[in-house]
């Protein structure tokens, strides 16, 4: 558990605490850019893969039912 900060911080101390962060200039390194690109590609591919994983069994089940009905229809006519 992290220790709690005292509430009685003076203004200078509070500014020092808030201002401590990475990337203050807003510039990105090549590694950060590649990491962002990889994350974006992953998110972009996640949606179609999820559709395939969910939709393929449903499509195959529907095709099975349609083929079974067609087979039974042919069998009943003969």
C-alpha positions as CSV (number, residue, x, y, z in Angstrom):
1,X,0.0,0.0,0.0
2,X,1.4,3.4,-0.9
3,X,1.7,6.0,1.8
4,X,-0.7,8.9,1.5
5,X,0.5,12.3,0.7
6,X,0.0,15.0,3.3
7,X,-2.8,17.4,2.6
8,X,-0.8,20.4,3.7
9,X,1.4,20.7,0.6
10,X,2.4,24.2,-0.3
11,X,1.9,25.4,-3.9
12,X,5.5,24.8,-5.1
13,X,5.5,21.2,-3.8
14,X,2.1,20.4,-5.4
15,X,3.4,21.8,-8.8
16,X,6.5,19.7,-8.5
17,X,4.4,16.6,-7.9
18,X,2.0,17.2,-10.8
19,X,4.8,18.2,-13.3
20,X,6.7,15.0,-12.9
21,X,5.8,13.0,-16.0
22,X,7.2,11.5,-19.1
23,X,6.9,13.2,-22.5
24,X,6.3,16.7,-21.4
25,X,7.5,18.0,-24.8
26,X,4.9,16.0,-26.7
27,X,7.5,14.4,-29.0
28,X,7.4,10.6,-29.5
29,X,10.3,8.3,-30.0
30,X,10.5,5.8,-32.8
31,X,9.9,3.0,-30.3
32,X,6.8,4.7,-28.9
33,X,5.5,5.3,-32.5
34,X,6.0,1.6,-33.4
35,X,4.3,0.5,-30.2
36,X,1.3,2.7,-31.0
37,X,1.2,1.4,-34.6
38,X,1.4,-2.2,-33.3
39,X,-1.5,-1.5,-30.9
40,X,-3.6,0.1,-33.6
41,X,-3.0,-2.9,-35.9
42,X,-4.0,-5.2,-33.1
43,X,-7.2,-3.4,-32.4
44,X,-8.0,-3.2,-36.1
45,X,-7.5,-6.9,-36.5
46,X,-9.4,-7.8,-33.3
47,X,-12.8,-6.9,-34.7
48,X,-12.7,-9.1,-37.9
49,X,-11.2,-12.0,-36.0
50,X,-14.0,-11.8,-33.4
51,X,-16.6,-11.8,-36.2
52,X,-15.0,-14.9,-37.7
53,X,-14.8,-16.7,-34.4
54,X,-18.4,-16.0,-33.6
55,X,-19.9,-16.0,-37.1
56,X,-18.3,-19.1,-38.6
57,X,-19.9,-21.7,-36.3
58,X,-23.3,-19.9,-36.7
59,X,-22.9,-20.0,-40.5
60,X,-21.9,-23.6,-40.5
61,X,-24.9,-24.5,-38.3
62,X,-27.3,-22.8,-40.6
63,X,-25.8,-24.5,-43.6
64,X,-26.1,-27.9,-41.8
65,X,-29.8,-27.2,-41.2
66,X,-30.5,-26.1,-44.8
67,X,-28.7,-29.2,-46.2
68,X,-30.5,-31.5,-43.8
69,X,-33.9,-30.0,-44.8
70,X,-33.0,-30.3,-48.5
71,X,-31.8,-33.9,-48.0
72,X,-35.0,-34.8,-46.2
73,X,-37.2,-33.1,-48.8
74,X,-35.5,-35.1,-51.6
75,X,-35.8,-38.3,-49.5
76,X,-39.6,-37.7,-48.9
77,X,-40.3,-37.1,-52.6
78,X,-38.8,-40.3,-53.7
